Amino acid sequence: MITWCEIDIEEFFGAASTHHEDSNMFTFKSAKNGVRLEFSVVSDFGDSYVSIWRDGWERPLLNLERKTCSHAQVVSDAEGRICLEVGRTKHAVTKMGIPPILHRGFRVRLDPQISIELIEPNEERA
């Protein structure tokens, strides 16, 4: 099961989610400059999906899927920009009032433009 706050993610995207009751999936969308981003999360299993679409194209430019994510959280990155981080921690964490550090997942930014960054372990420093 994934730890997340629907209200925080709705505020990040600036719109309410669409809830698909049959799969218990929540989908969030944002569009800017002819590019559309769709983020979906299945809250029961922690499966997360993100797609980037270009206006007028039949297929997405990018599809990412992460299974069994433990967290989806809205945080500030190193440059102070607000972003959505989705993924899994390396070790189990407890709620201590600070966001957990994700070991593997992806980071979504909507400003200044839509972008996605993969969060992967740095094997050289491990």
N, C-alpha and C positions, 0 to 999 in steps of 0.2 A: 504494500500500500504506500502511496506517495504522500508526503507532507507538503501541503500547499494551501494557499488562501485564494479562493476564487475572486474575492473583492479586490485584492491587491493586483491580480493579473488583469482584471477588467479595467482597473484604473490605468495600468501600464498601456493597454491597448486602446483605451478611451472608448470602449464600447462593451455592451453586455455580451456574454457568451451564448452560444447555441448549445443546448443540452440534448444529446441523443439518448433517450431513455433506454432503448434496447441494449446498448453497449455501455451505458453510463459514461459516455465520452462527452467532454466539453471542448468546444472549438471556439477559438478567438481569431479575429481577423483585423488586419490593418492594411491600408493602401496609401501609397505615396509616389508621385511622379511616374505613374504607369506601371508600378511594381506592387504586387499584393503578397502579403505574408499571411499564412494560415498556420496556427499552432493548435494542436489537439492533444489532450491528455485523457487517458482512461484511468480514472481515480482508483478503481478497485485493484489494478495491477501495476500502476506506475508507468505504463507504456506511453511514450511521448513521441509526437510526430510534428515536423515542421516542413512546410513547403513554401517556395518562392515562385510566384507566377508573374509573367510579363503580359500586359494587356494584349489581347488578340492572339495569344499562343494557345494551342490546344493542350500542351503538356507543360508541366512545371519545369522551371530552370533547375531546381534543386529539390530533392526529397531527402530528409534525414529521419531516422527512426532510432530511438533508444528504448530498449526494453528494461523493465523493472527499475525505473528511476526511483530514488528515495526522496528527492526534494525538487520542488519548483519554487523559486523565490525571486522577488524583485529586489535588486541591490544596486549599489553604485560601484562602477568599475574603478580602476586605478586612476583614470582621468576625470572622475567625478560624473560620468554619464550614467544615467539610469539604464539598467539592462535586466533582462529576464534570464536567470540561470536555471537550467534543468539538467539533472543528472544524478549521479550516485557518489556518495562519500566512500572513502577507502575503508574506513572503520565505522562501526555503529556510533551514533552521536546522541546526546540528550539535549533537550531544550535548555540552553544556558543564556538566552537573551541575545546571542550573536549568531549571524548566519553561518551555517557549516561551510567548510571549504570542500568543493566538489572535486572528485578525483577524475571523473570521466563524464562527459555530457556535451552540452552546447550552451552558448550564450547568444541571446538575441538582443539587438539594438534597433530602435526605430528612429533615433535622431543622431546625427544630422541626416542620415539616410538608412534605409533598411539594410541590416547586415547580420550575418551569422558567423560565429567563431566556435570552432570545436575546442572542447576542454579535454585534453588528453594527458596522460601521465608523462612526465619528462624522465625517460628511462636513464638518461645520462647522469642525472643528479640523484637517482634513487639509491 
